[in-house]
């Protein structure tokens, strides 16, 4: 199979680079300065074993490939807010032998949150979900760092919305050759919802910096508790913390390359690069949506969604709000919830 990585940033660059190292055929899709750097100098992938450069076919879109191959696998790794546009563009691409990518090819959604599978299923007949545990950073155009060791990441895979098949088992087998553990599970959404709860911290990190202070960690505990209350009210299953810890074990440890402190995660990186967008609508916003549907107030996630979007829109520096100020705003948001909580929409 040939893997087409749609969005060769932190996650896409790490997955594509590792697959290429293992001898699999890979095409990278990117845009802007990153696309130019990949074309000029290749993908520089930095891992605990050292930096390597992979000169891989790189495109801005499907038109540059002509007809796609019947054995192509589309791996969607753009941020969820960019997913619909990417799915529309690639879904319409013709495939050798007839039909379109949306009709004939598998698309693997390797993104934070739980919305990408639904977006993909509107167009594609064969959709696969991934729960992504992969510490990676889009360092600069052309360069991606993946600091996990001894594994680069753990990627739970399954059909969306549920089930397994031979295709996902073949994809998992390829990933297993490339420094990943790739468990095939019939309930991938349960793992994605568990990851969603952890990703509720992304907006805290983006607004106030990497979570190291007691005040920041305590705020995240409150934000996560709000999220679990919403999922429980909605009757949505998610893997528990003990189950997740057992799955991870000591398989992935973070090994910084130069002794520098850890940079922020995906949302922090969006602000740091000044992209103008952020994934908060599909993380904290997912909890806010479910809360409104099921009558559970979500003042903390509402606040974080709003602040993260404001920071992105106004291109404020990542981590520039003191955590004490964020906690003050959080306390005010909770205090403002009317008695009886949020009414369900009618």
Secondary structure, DSSP 8 states (H G I E B T S, - for coil): -EEEEES-SHHHHHHHHHHHHTT-EEEEE--HHHHHHHHHH-EEEEETTEEEEE--EEESSGGGG-SB-TTEEEEE-S-GGGHHHHHHHHHT-BBTTSSBHHHHSEEEE--SSSSHHHHHHTT-SEEEEEEEE--EEEEETTEEEE-EEE-SEEEEEEESSS---HHHHHHHHHHHTTTEE--B-S-HHHHHHHHHHHHTHHHHHHHH-SS-SHHHHHHHHHHHHHHHHHHHHHT-----HHHHHHHHTTSEEE--SSS------HHHHHHHHT-S--GGGGTHHHHHHHHHHHT---HHHHHHHHHHHHHHHTT--TT-S-HHHHHHHHHHHHHTS-TT------
